[in-house]
Amino acid sequence: MSSARINFKTLLADGPAIAPRRNLAWEAADVLRQMILLAKLTPGLPVPERDLAKALGISRTPLKEALLILKMKA
């Protein structure tokens, strides 16, 4: 067995083999933004976190982060 190490930096010099994924919170923020723009979520509408997270198929932590993202960009 060879003891030479593979230089992955050289192998990936032309770019990553796997496209980078966006953070789940940012993806959720994009979905929520679209829901707001399409008037599916209206101002003042109470939306339980647990229900919204379940509908989006994510846990409450990325949902909370998504809401913070939207708040910062408002």
N, C-alpha and C positions, 0 to 999 in steps of 0.2 A: 504494500500500500504506500502511495506517495505521501510525503509529508509537506508537499508544496501547498500553499494556501491559495484559494481562488480570490482574485481581486474583483469583487462584485461592483465596485465603483467603475472599473474599466468596462465590465460587461454591460453596465447600464448607462454608459456614456451617451448613447443616442437618445436617452429619455427613459422614463420608467416603463416597465413592462405592464404594470397595472395602473389604470387611471386612478388618480387620487379621489377619494370619496369625500363628500361634504359632511360636515358634522350633522348629526341627527337633529340637533336643536335648530340649526339653520334651515334644514329641509322642512321641519315642522313650522318654522316661522314663515317660510314661503307659502306653505299651504294655508296657514291662518290668514296671511295677508291677502291671498286670493279669495278666501271666504269672506273677508271684510269688503273687498272691492266688489264682489258679486252680491253684496248685501245678504249673504247667508248668515253672517254674524253682524248684528246691529248694535250700535252704541247702547249701553245700559242693560243689555240682555244678560241676565245672570247665567253663567255657564259653569256647572260644577267641574272642577279639574279632573276628577276621576272619570266622569262620563266623556269629556273631551279627549282625554288621553286614550281611553279605550276605543273611541271612534277612530282616532288616528293610528291606533295600533302601536302606541309607544307607552313608556312608563311616565310617571308624573314628573320625574326630574328633567328630562329633555323638554317636556311641555313647559315647565316653569322657566327654563332657560330660553325657550322660544318666545314666551311672553315678555321676558326681559329684553330680548333682542328687539321685539316690536316696540316696546316702550322707549328704548334708546333711540330708535330710528324715527319715532313719531315727530 
